[in-house]
Amino acid sequence: MRDNKGFTLIELLIVVVIIGILAAIAIPKFSATREKAYVSAMKSDLKNLATEQEIYYSDNYSYTTSATALEFSNSEGVTVSISAGNGTGWGASATHTGTASACGVFYGDASAVAPATIAGAVTCN
């Protein structure tokens, strides 16, 4: 008599199909989570930039467009662009290499930076 230990081909195929179905469900959920993380990194960088600008303003009575003067460093993959206002304001936008979303913020007399429409509120699209 033969000793048949192990799985049949059909049993293995069923397991592979079940794993494939689970992966098809999980991968889109993971992608959405990555997108949220990228947007959070951009928001965080803009909020940190606002803090640095206020520290700079308290020392120099003006805002700056220089990230070096602010000693500001952005998160990995995030690009922050600072624009000047008319003396008593500034604006900034942030993008991330991993997403098509963008965030913006502006303060004082600076022009609105898309997608921000309310001064002081970090807004993303």
Backbone bond lengths (Angstrom), bond angles and torsions (degrees), N, CA, C in turn:
res aa  C-N    CA-C-N  psi(-1)  N-CA   C-N-CA  omega(-1)  CA-C   N-CA-C  phi
1 M - - - 1.435 - - 1.530 109.44 -
2 R 1.360 116.40 138.71 1.466 121.30 -179.90 1.516 111.98 -85.09
3 D 1.299 115.00 143.12 1.459 120.17 177.62 1.531 107.32 -98.78
4 N 1.330 118.33 103.23 1.475 123.34 -177.41 1.524 110.07 -95.58
5 K 1.301 116.07 94.74 1.461 121.41 175.51 1.524 107.64 -108.02
6 G 1.321 116.96 139.23 1.449 121.23 179.43 1.511 111.12 124.01
7 F 1.334 114.94 -173.20 1.459 121.27 -176.90 1.521 109.63 -105.70
8 T 1.321 115.47 151.35 1.466 119.46 175.24 1.520 108.88 -83.16
9 L 1.298 116.18 165.41 1.458 121.57 179.54 1.530 110.79 -61.34
10 I 1.290 118.73 -39.52 1.461 122.86 179.32 1.529 110.56 -62.76
11 E 1.309 117.88 -43.57 1.468 120.87 179.22 1.527 111.26 -62.60
12 L 1.309 116.48 -41.37 1.472 120.07 178.20 1.527 111.18 -65.33
13 L 1.332 117.42 -41.02 1.464 120.66 178.92 1.529 111.44 -63.95
14 I 1.313 117.42 -38.96 1.467 121.12 178.01 1.526 110.45 -63.20
15 V 1.315 117.75 -42.17 1.468 121.44 178.16 1.526 110.62 -63.52
16 V 1.318 118.19 -42.31 1.471 121.68 179.50 1.524 110.21 -63.71
17 V 1.318 118.38 -41.44 1.463 121.72 178.90 1.525 110.63 -64.35
18 I 1.311 117.81 -42.83 1.470 120.91 178.81 1.528 110.43 -62.84
19 I 1.308 117.88 -43.37 1.472 120.94 178.00 1.532 110.19 -62.86
20 G 1.324 117.88 -39.86 1.462 121.55 177.56 1.515 112.36 -62.20
21 I 1.328 117.28 -41.05 1.465 121.16 178.34 1.525 110.49 -65.26
22 L 1.301 117.68 -43.98 1.462 121.22 178.20 1.529 111.36 -62.28
23 A 1.327 117.28 -40.57 1.472 120.89 178.49 1.523 110.32 -65.40
24 A 1.333 117.75 -39.43 1.468 120.92 179.69 1.523 111.17 -64.07
25 I 1.305 117.47 -29.07 1.466 121.06 177.35 1.526 110.84 -79.91
26 A 1.317 117.68 -39.71 1.463 121.84 -172.57 1.526 113.87 -77.85
27 I 1.315 119.01 -34.45 1.466 121.53 -174.67 1.529 112.59 -62.12
28 P 1.340 121.28 -46.46 1.473 119.08 176.88 1.526 113.34 -62.03
29 K 1.328 117.60 -34.92 1.467 120.45 177.19 1.522 110.37 -64.20
30 F 1.318 117.58 -39.01 1.454 122.41 179.04 1.525 110.93 -65.67
31 S 1.330 116.91 -40.15 1.468 120.98 179.10 1.518 111.20 -62.25
32 A 1.325 117.35 -41.24 1.464 120.61 178.48 1.526 110.61 -64.59
33 T 1.307 117.41 -36.22 1.459 121.17 178.74 1.526 110.87 -66.77
34 R 1.316 117.14 -39.75 1.474 120.19 177.42 1.521 110.46 -63.27
35 E 1.328 117.24 -42.51 1.465 121.34 178.73 1.525 110.70 -58.93
36 K 1.331 117.09 -43.63 1.461 120.97 178.44 1.526 110.78 -63.39
37 A 1.315 117.43 -38.03 1.468 120.72 179.12 1.521 111.30 -65.52
38 Y 1.336 117.47 -40.14 1.463 120.84 178.03 1.526 110.96 -63.94
39 V 1.327 116.68 -43.54 1.467 120.52 179.17 1.522 109.99 -64.74
40 S 1.320 117.45 -39.82 1.470 120.72 177.87 1.520 111.59 -63.19
41 A 1.318 117.18 -37.90 1.471 120.63 178.18 1.528 110.23 -64.92
42 M 1.340 117.23 -41.08 1.465 119.76 178.89 1.525 111.08 -65.90
43 K 1.337 117.60 -44.09 1.464 121.06 178.31 1.528 110.95 -60.98
44 S 1.312 115.86 -44.52 1.458 120.48 -180.00 1.529 111.20 -60.51
45 D 1.323 116.79 -43.84 1.463 120.19 179.52 1.526 111.33 -62.64
46 L 1.327 117.76 -41.32 1.466 120.00 179.80 1.528 111.33 -67.76
47 K 1.321 117.93 -36.78 1.463 120.39 176.86 1.525 110.94 -67.80
48 N 1.338 116.44 -39.40 1.473 119.72 176.28 1.520 110.80 -65.27
49 L 1.329 116.35 -38.21 1.465 120.38 177.34 1.527 110.49 -62.40
50 A 1.327 117.26 -41.52 1.468 120.81 178.62 1.524 110.78 -60.78
51 T 1.314 116.45 -41.15 1.463 120.27 178.00 1.523 110.70 -63.69
52 E 1.324 116.89 -44.56 1.467 121.02 178.82 1.532 111.50 -63.34
53 Q 1.339 116.46 -39.37 1.472 119.89 178.27 1.526 110.90 -62.23
54 E 1.329 117.25 -41.76 1.465 119.82 -179.54 1.527 111.35 -67.85
55 I 1.324 116.92 -36.70 1.472 119.77 175.32 1.523 109.63 -64.20
56 Y 1.339 117.03 -43.90 1.459 121.58 178.85 1.529 110.03 -61.91
57 Y 1.335 116.33 -42.92 1.469 120.37 -178.95 1.533 111.54 -63.48
58 S 1.331 116.76 -39.47 1.464 119.25 -179.48 1.528 111.70 -66.13
59 D 1.331 117.24 -26.55 1.465 120.97 178.46 1.522 112.78 -88.09
60 N 1.348 117.94 -34.64 1.471 121.19 -170.68 1.523 115.02 -118.75
61 Y 1.318 118.90 -2.97 1.470 123.82 -179.84 1.515 113.04 57.02
62 S 1.314 116.22 29.54 1.465 122.34 174.34 1.524 108.12 -159.53
63 Y 1.331 115.06 162.05 1.465 120.58 176.29 1.523 108.95 -97.43
64 T 1.304 117.13 164.37 1.461 121.03 -179.36 1.526 110.16 -133.01
65 T 1.333 115.23 158.00 1.460 120.73 175.00 1.528 110.91 -104.90
66 S 1.318 116.44 6.62 1.460 121.55 -177.92 1.527 111.07 -96.78
67 A 1.333 116.39 115.75 1.463 120.60 177.08 1.526 110.12 -65.91
68 T 1.331 116.82 -29.05 1.463 121.13 178.78 1.523 110.60 -67.01
69 A 1.330 116.56 -43.24 1.464 119.99 178.95 1.525 111.08 -64.36
70 L 1.313 116.33 -30.17 1.465 120.56 179.16 1.522 112.49 -83.15
71 E 1.336 116.60 -11.13 1.458 122.42 -173.37 1.530 109.79 57.02
72 F 1.341 114.64 40.24 1.463 122.10 -178.13 1.518 110.08 -96.50
73 S 1.326 116.56 133.31 1.463 120.51 174.12 1.522 107.98 -126.20
74 N 1.304 115.28 131.71 1.454 120.64 -176.95 1.531 111.12 -86.41
75 S 1.337 115.47 165.10 1.460 121.91 178.04 1.516 110.17 -71.12
76 E 1.315 116.27 162.31 1.461 121.22 179.61 1.527 110.21 -62.90
77 G 1.330 116.06 128.12 1.457 121.93 178.96 1.506 114.56 88.38
78 V 1.335 117.91 -10.76 1.470 121.93 -178.03 1.522 109.38 -97.18
79 T 1.340 115.30 134.68 1.461 121.74 174.79 1.524 107.92 -115.39
80 V 1.331 116.37 124.04 1.463 121.91 -179.07 1.520 108.67 -113.12
81 S 1.353 115.90 130.06 1.465 121.54 176.84 1.524 108.30 -116.62
82 I 1.331 115.70 126.55 1.463 121.26 -178.18 1.523 108.42 -104.62
83 S 1.334 116.12 132.89 1.464 120.84 176.69 1.526 109.18 -119.82
84 A 1.313 115.43 148.83 1.459 120.79 -176.39 1.519 111.21 -87.87
85 G 1.316 115.11 149.27 1.455 121.45 171.37 1.517 108.62 -93.97
86 N 1.308 116.20 -160.73 1.467 120.58 179.48 1.522 110.52 -95.57
87 G 1.292 116.98 51.29 1.459 121.66 175.65 1.510 114.61 101.87
88 T 1.317 117.81 -41.17 1.458 119.29 -176.68 1.527 111.67 -121.81
89 G 1.308 116.48 40.15 1.457 119.96 177.96 1.513 111.42 -169.54
90 W 1.297 115.66 173.00 1.457 122.07 178.58 1.521 108.69 -160.65
91 G 1.303 115.75 163.06 1.458 121.77 177.38 1.520 108.94 -139.86
92 A 1.318 115.90 160.53 1.459 119.77 178.84 1.522 109.73 -154.62
93 S 1.329 114.02 150.45 1.460 119.96 174.94 1.517 107.97 -128.70
94 A 1.325 115.35 153.70 1.464 120.80 -179.93 1.522 109.20 -134.03
95 T 1.328 114.94 138.99 1.464 121.48 174.45 1.523 107.92 -130.42
96 H 1.320 115.74 160.18 1.457 121.18 178.57 1.511 108.63 -127.98
97 T 1.320 116.87 141.21 1.461 120.70 -177.65 1.519 112.68 -66.51
98 G 1.332 117.89 -20.52 1.450 121.20 -176.35 1.515 115.10 -92.08
99 T 1.344 118.03 0.44 1.460 120.22 -176.45 1.523 110.70 -149.50
100 A 1.315 115.49 159.83 1.464 120.80 176.91 1.524 111.16 -89.65
101 S 1.317 117.91 -5.72 1.461 122.36 179.65 1.521 110.42 -69.49
102 A 1.327 114.92 156.04 1.461 121.18 175.73 1.519 108.19 -139.71
103 C 1.321 116.39 154.34 1.460 122.08 177.97 1.523 108.71 -127.13
104 G 1.315 115.90 153.31 1.455 120.42 178.84 1.511 111.46 -146.94
105 V 1.326 115.45 158.54 1.457 122.77 176.58 1.526 107.72 -155.23
106 F 1.340 116.49 149.47 1.461 120.07 173.65 1.516 109.31 -146.86
107 Y 1.315 115.65 154.24 1.457 122.73 -178.84 1.514 109.14 -133.75
108 G 1.310 115.76 154.19 1.462 121.62 173.52 1.509 112.83 63.32
109 D 1.342 115.64 -136.67 1.461 120.98 -174.84 1.530 113.36 -90.23
110 A 1.313 117.70 11.09 1.470 120.74 179.74 1.523 109.80 -70.67
111 S 1.317 115.49 152.31 1.459 120.77 175.80 1.517 109.70 -67.16
112 A 1.321 115.77 150.56 1.468 120.43 178.62 1.521 109.66 -61.72
113 V 1.319 116.25 137.82 1.461 122.92 178.81 1.526 106.68 -107.03
114 A 1.327 116.06 115.29 1.465 120.35 -177.32 1.516 109.79 -58.16
115 P 1.283 118.68 139.77 1.452 130.97 3.78 1.536 114.39 -90.90
116 A 1.321 118.35 9.54 1.468 121.24 -179.24 1.533 110.58 -69.45
117 T 1.325 116.23 137.85 1.459 121.66 178.14 1.520 111.96 -126.60
118 I 1.329 117.56 -13.24 1.457 122.14 -179.51 1.528 107.97 -119.05
119 A 1.335 115.40 127.31 1.466 119.85 -178.01 1.531 110.30 -59.65
120 G 1.327 115.33 132.93 1.449 121.77 176.61 1.513 115.73 87.37
121 A 1.338 117.53 -7.93 1.474 121.00 -178.29 1.525 109.46 -104.10
122 V 1.319 116.48 121.46 1.462 121.32 175.59 1.526 107.21 -72.95
123 T 1.335 116.25 122.97 1.462 121.44 -177.50 1.523 109.42 -126.00
124 C 1.329 115.99 138.54 1.455 121.79 178.70 1.518 109.85 -124.86
125 N 1.332 115.30 154.92 1.465 119.06 176.29 1.507 110.62 -110.27
